[in-house]
Amino acid sequence: MNNVSKAVLFSIVVLGIASWMGIVLQVRDEIYMFAPAIAAAVMLLLTGDAFKRAAWRELGLLRFGLRKWPFAIVIPIVVMSIVTIVLWATPYASVRIQEEVTGAALWLLPLKILFLLVYYTITSALGVKN
């Protein structure tokens, strides 16, 4: 099977799995992001490459890739931070701090925002509903 045929088959399988997940299973929106991964596993089975080491190597699934994890975690956080700063700097959103927040709570607010930004970025990347 050539690469074009595999790409077409992969697209059909992804659309089929995503449709099945949405229509039949009625899963939450965050679960849809797993459709390509499931489709890749199905493709390995359909093409007969599931038990070939070369196919797993081609997908990059033989190594754990720890060297790339910092980039995979930091880059979304940086992008979300930039978007948040730009959004707050424009009239589309504004930062409102409640009057009760004073003293130490006010100084801890940037840390809380950073923590929440990291938390929601990582959990949404893992498909966890917050």
CYANA upper distance limits for C-alpha pairs under 8 A (distance plus 0.5 A):
  1 MET  CA      5 SER  CA      6.81
  1 MET  CA      6 LYS  CA      7.20
  1 MET  CA     47 THR  CA      8.17
  2 ASN  CA      6 LYS  CA      6.83
  3 ASN  CA      7 ALA  CA      6.58
  4 VAL  CA      8 VAL  CA      6.72
  5 SER  CA      9 LEU  CA      6.56
  6 LYS  CA     10 PHE  CA      6.38
  7 ALA  CA     11 SER  CA      6.66
  8 VAL  CA     12 ILE  CA      6.79
  9 LEU  CA     13 VAL  CA      6.59
  9 LEU  CA     43 MET  CA      8.35
 10 PHE  CA     14 VAL  CA      6.55
 10 PHE  CA     39 ALA  CA      7.09
 10 PHE  CA     40 ALA  CA      7.74
 10 PHE  CA     43 MET  CA      7.09
 11 SER  CA     15 LEU  CA      6.65
 12 ILE  CA     16 GLY  CA      6.51
 13 VAL  CA     17 ILE  CA      6.51
 13 VAL  CA     39 ALA  CA      6.28
 13 VAL  CA     42 VAL  CA      8.37
 13 VAL  CA     43 MET  CA      8.33
 14 VAL  CA     18 ALA  CA      6.50
 14 VAL  CA     35 ALA  CA      6.36
 14 VAL  CA     36 PRO  CA      6.13
 14 VAL  CA     38 ILE  CA      8.45
 14 VAL  CA     39 ALA  CA      5.86
 15 LEU  CA     19 SER  CA      6.42
 16 GLY  CA     20 TRP  CA      6.50
 17 ILE  CA     21 MET  CA      6.49
 17 ILE  CA     35 ALA  CA      6.54
 17 ILE  CA     38 ILE  CA      8.39
 17 ILE  CA     39 ALA  CA      7.61
 18 ALA  CA     22 GLY  CA      6.63
 18 ALA  CA     32 TYR  CA      6.66
 18 ALA  CA     35 ALA  CA      6.20
 19 SER  CA     23 ILE  CA      6.31
 19 SER  CA     24 VAL  CA      8.30
 20 TRP  CA     24 VAL  CA      5.73
 20 TRP  CA     25 LEU  CA      7.10
 21 MET  CA     25 LEU  CA      5.40
 21 MET  CA     26 GLN  CA      6.42
 21 MET  CA     27 VAL  CA      6.40
 21 MET  CA     32 TYR  CA      7.81
 22 GLY  CA     26 GLN  CA      4.98
 22 GLY  CA     27 VAL  CA      6.24
 22 GLY  CA     28 ARG  CA      8.47
 22 GLY  CA     32 TYR  CA      8.47
 27 VAL  CA     31 ILE  CA      6.95
 27 VAL  CA     32 TYR  CA      8.22
 28 ARG  CA     32 TYR  CA      7.99
 30 GLU  CA    124 SER  CA      7.94
 30 GLU  CA    127 GLY  CA      5.41
 30 GLU  CA    128 VAL  CA      7.44
 30 GLU  CA    129 LYS  CA      7.48
 31 ILE  CA     35 ALA  CA      8.17
 31 ILE  CA    127 GLY  CA      6.42
 33 MET  CA    127 GLY  CA      7.89
 34 PHE  CA     38 ILE  CA      6.69
 35 ALA  CA     39 ALA  CA      6.44
 36 PRO  CA     40 ALA  CA      6.55
 37 ALA  CA     41 ALA  CA      6.95
 38 ILE  CA     42 VAL  CA      6.71
 39 ALA  CA     43 MET  CA      6.43
 40 ALA  CA     44 LEU  CA      6.76
 41 ALA  CA     45 LEU  CA      7.02
 41 ALA  CA     50 ALA  CA      8.16
 42 VAL  CA     46 LEU  CA      6.60
 43 MET  CA     47 THR  CA      6.44
 44 LEU  CA     48 GLY  CA      6.50
 44 LEU  CA     49 ASP  CA      5.41
 44 LEU  CA     50 ALA  CA      5.04
 44 LEU  CA     55 ALA  CA      8.18
 45 LEU  CA     49 ASP  CA      6.79
 45 LEU  CA     50 ALA  CA      5.66
 49 ASP  CA     55 ALA  CA      6.40
 50 ALA  CA     55 ALA  CA      7.72
 50 ALA  CA     56 TRP  CA      8.21
 52 LYS  CA     56 TRP  CA      7.44
 53 ARG  CA     57 ARG  CA      6.69
 54 ALA  CA     58 GLU  CA      6.55
 55 ALA  CA     59 LEU  CA      6.96
 56 TRP  CA     60 GLY  CA      6.79
 56 TRP  CA     61 LEU  CA      5.85
 56 TRP  CA     62 LEU  CA      6.64
 57 ARG  CA     61 LEU  CA      6.34
 57 ARG  CA     62 LEU  CA      6.02
 65 GLY  CA     69 TRP  CA      7.32
 66 LEU  CA     70 PRO  CA      8.36
 68 LYS  CA     72 ALA  CA      6.83
 69 TRP  CA     73 ILE  CA      6.62
 70 PRO  CA     74 VAL  CA      6.25
 71 PHE  CA     75 ILE  CA      6.04
 72 ALA  CA     76 PRO  CA      7.51
 73 ILE  CA     77 ILE  CA      7.22
 73 ILE  CA    122 ILE  CA      7.83
 74 VAL  CA     78 VAL  CA      6.60
 75 ILE  CA     79 VAL  CA      6.64
 76 PRO  CA     80 MET  CA      6.50
 76 PRO  CA    121 THR  CA      7.51
 77 ILE  CA     81 SER  CA      6.49
 77 ILE  CA    117 LEU  CA      7.62
 77 ILE  CA    118 VAL  CA      6.77
 77 ILE  CA    121 THR  CA      7.03
 78 VAL  CA     82 ILE  CA      6.69
 79 VAL  CA     83 VAL  CA      6.68
 80 MET  CA     84 THR  CA      6.50
 80 MET  CA    117 LEU  CA      8.09
 80 MET  CA    121 THR  CA      8.32
 81 SER  CA     85 ILE  CA      6.61
 81 SER  CA    117 LEU  CA      8.10
 82 ILE  CA     86 VAL  CA      6.60
 83 VAL  CA     87 LEU  CA      6.47
 84 THR  CA     88 TRP  CA      6.60
 85 ILE  CA     89 ALA  CA      6.56
 86 VAL  CA     90 THR  CA      6.87
 87 LEU  CA     91 PRO  CA      8.21
 87 LEU  CA     92 TYR  CA      6.90
 87 LEU  CA     93 ALA  CA      6.46
 88 TRP  CA     92 TYR  CA      7.74
 88 TRP  CA     93 ALA  CA      5.74
 88 TRP  CA     94 SER  CA      5.83
 88 TRP  CA     95 VAL  CA      7.16
 89 ALA  CA     93 ALA  CA      8.25
 89 ALA  CA     94 SER  CA      8.20
 90 THR  CA     94 SER  CA      8.34
 97 ILE  CA    101 VAL  CA      7.35
101 VAL  CA    105 ALA  CA      6.29
101 VAL  CA    106 LEU  CA      6.17
102 THR  CA    106 LEU  CA      5.51
103 GLY  CA    107 TRP  CA      7.15
104 ALA  CA    108 LEU  CA      6.66
105 ALA  CA    109 LEU  CA      6.71
108 LEU  CA    112 LYS  CA      6.72
109 LEU  CA    113 ILE  CA      6.63
110 PRO  CA    114 LEU  CA      6.62
111 LEU  CA    115 PHE  CA      6.54
112 LYS  CA    116 LEU  CA      6.60
113 ILE  CA    117 LEU  CA      6.52
114 LEU  CA    118 VAL  CA      6.68
115 PHE  CA    119 TYR  CA      6.48
116 LEU  CA    120 TYR  CA      6.41
117 LEU  CA    121 THR  CA      6.47
118 VAL  CA    122 ILE  CA      6.62
119 TYR  CA    123 THR  CA      6.56
120 TYR  CA    124 SER  CA      6.28
120 TYR  CA    130 ASN  CA      8.03
121 THR  CA    125 ALA  CA      6.59
122 ILE  CA    126 LEU  CA      6.84
123 THR  CA    127 GLY  CA      6.85
123 THR  CA    128 VAL  CA      5.72
123 THR  CA    129 LYS  CA      7.97
123 THR  CA    130 ASN  CA      8.05
124 SER  CA    128 VAL  CA      5.94
124 SER  CA    129 LYS  CA      7.29
124 SER  CA    130 ASN  CA      8.22
